[in-house]
Amino acid sequence: MTSAKIYYDSDADLGLLMGKTIVFLGFGNQGAAQAQNLRDTGIHNEQIIVANRTDAYAEDAKSKGFNVEHDFGKAAEVADVVFILIPDQVQPRVFNEQFAPKLKANATIVVASGYNVFFKLLKFKPTQDVVMVAPRMIGSSVRSLYVKGTGFPCFVSVDQDGTGNGLPMALALSRGIGATKTGAIASSAREETAMDLFAEQALWPNIIMIFREAFSVLREAGCSDEALCYEMWMSKEPAEIFEAAADEGFITQLKHHSTVSQFGQLSGAFKLDGVEMRKHFKHILHKQILNGKFCEEFSKIETELDKEGPENPLNELYRRCEEETELGQAEKRVRSRLAAASGSS
Ligand code: NAI
């Protein structure tokens, strides 16, 4: 059994942020939420700079009263702390070329995802601190839960302790954005990356496959597309099950289901031994994720993701899933039928 240390507000000293210049590189989902939280915690607006290219995000930051700097080199020169909050796939290009060369030798660099740190895609000086403060929430919830006065779940780690002061700084910054209110879990870039990519590349692909195959089997047995879509996800029953699992317990939530359902689910789960699945999962974790194979392959196609139409590999995957599977085709028909019906009523 392994249990992690959990840090609370009382472990963090906000005084460490006094007089520091804190730069937010990016004002999107996480950047907007974290910068506002930090300011509302009491960090002076003059200490905060939003470094952003000229776009709608920069306008949003200005409208919220933040000082916006479009020249990343200038922002880097004055930064004591920089939160890297632009999309993961553009971080190496933007940070390494425009930010890193001008950054102070003892700066604290904060990431919200372990990916680029674990795969060593960002250039840091050995004297700098590299810390991860990774909310387990979308940006809008990071903000709304802070405003409500409750916290949000978050991972915190020090992945390079260049100054020897990495942990106290990581905790002060976590507290500043509201992440130690309900407890920030000690983690690492490796752990965060492994779990994140595993969910994305092993867990959810299997769930998509299970739904796709179940749909086809039940359809072949005479079930209608309409009934299947509602039975399987459009009723929102699966969403309610996961919500109850989070609130009450992964297994305990089953007690809300009928006795027939409880018996079917629990006995059915024991009939599946999981041996092959475990082998498959281990393969994905070790031979695709942790060994850097996925990262290498993704880096090769990353620039193609900005393209329009079928040249963008993501668009092509969407097209195949939506147009070449029975589930995708059926859902499209059901949804257009529902839209037509609601339009005519
Ligand atoms: P986002 O997609 O909302 O980022 C938008 C920001 O990036 C804007 O400020 C935009 O101007 C800037 N940007 C985009 N492309 C750029 C480019 N080519 N050059 C310069 N600036 C560019 O990013 P998001 O979703 O907030 O993610 C930031 C980090 O937070 C990532 O590391 C992500 O993994 C992590 N994270 C995100 C969560 C979420 O709620 N989306 C949850 C937890 C962590």
Boltz pocket constraint, residues with backbone or C-beta under 6 A from the ligand:
constraints:
  - pocket:
      binder: B
      contacts: [[A, 25], [A, 26], [A, 27], [A, 28], [A, 29], [A, 30], [A, 31], [A, 51], [A, 52], [A, 53], [A, 55], [A, 57], [A, 58], [A, 84], [A, 85], [A, 86], [A, 87], [A, 88], [A, 90], [A, 94], [A, 111], [A, 112], [A, 113], [A, 134], [A, 135], [A, 136], [A, 137], [A, 138], [A, 139], [A, 140]]
      max_distance: 6.0
